[in-house]
Amino acid sequence: MKYRRLIAILLVVLLLLTGCGAESAMNGGAPMKDSANGAEMEDAGLMGSTSTETSKAEALPQNQKLIRKVWISAETEDLDALLGNVEERISQLSGYVEERQVYHGSKNASRRYRNGELTVRIPAEQLQSFVNSVGESANITSTRENTEDVTLSYVATESKKLALETEQARLLELLAKAESMEDILKIEARLTDVRSQLEGIVSQLRVYDNMVSYSTVYLSLSEVREYTVVQEPETVWERIGAGFVESWKDMCQGLEDVFVLAVCAVPYLLPLGVIVAAVIFVILGIKKNKKKRPPQPPVTEE
C-alpha cells in the first residue's frame, strides 16, 4: 500500500510539473508571436517603402526636363497690327522677345511687302496658348516643333554638383586643420579647381532651368496682299478653277508690274525722247534745205 501511495504521489507531482512546463512553454511562445508580429510589421514597412518607391518612379515623367522649340511661318495683310497683337499676347503670358527684326519693303516688285522675324520665349505651360493666339491673328502656313529630353543630363549634372560641394566642404575642413604651408597650398589649389568646376556646373544648370521653364518660338511673319491657300483643292474641277484663278491673278500682277516698270522708266525715257526728237528734227531740216536749193545747170565742156 505504501508503494502505491508513493507511486500515486509521484504521478501527481509529474502531472503538476508537466502542467507548469506546458504553461511556461505557452508563455514563452508569446514573445515569439510578438517577434513574428514585429517581423510582419517590418515586412509591411518594406512593402510600404516599395510601394512608395514605385509611386515615385511612376511620378518621374512629371519631373522630366523637356526643352521645347517651335517654328511658325505665318502671313498677314497688316504686319504692324500683327506685331502689336503678338507682343501684347507675349506680355499677357509673362514671356519676352529675345530677338526682333523687321524688313521694310524691297526693291523688287513682289506680292510680299514686308516681313519680320521674332525669337520669343514663352513659359512652357503657356506654349500651346501662344501658338493658338498666333493662329487666330494670322494665316499659319507651316509649323514645326522639336522636344529635347535633357532629364538624364540634368540629373548627371546635379550629381556632379553635389559631389563637388561635398569635396569643397571636406577641403575646407582639411584647410582649417592644416598646419604646414605645403599642405595649405595643396589644399587651396585643389579648392580653387573645385570651385571653378562648381561654378561651371551651376551655370549649366541655370541654362537648363531657363530652357526648360521657357519654350522658344521662332516666328516668321510675312505681309501679303492675299493669304496662301493652305488646303489644296481635292476634285478635278476645283483644281481647274483654282488654277484658272491663280493664272488670272498672275497675269494681272504681270501687267501691273509692266505698268509700274514703264512709269518708273519715264525719267529715263524723257531725255532719250528729247535726244531722238532733236536728231529727227535735224535730219528733217537737212532734207528740207536740200529741196529748197535751185537746180544747178549742168557743166559743159568747151
Summary of the structure (lengths in Angstrom):
residues: 302
radius of gyration: 47.9
end to end distance: 216.4
largest distance: 216.4
contacts: 706
relative contact order: 0.11
helix: 68%
strand: 16%
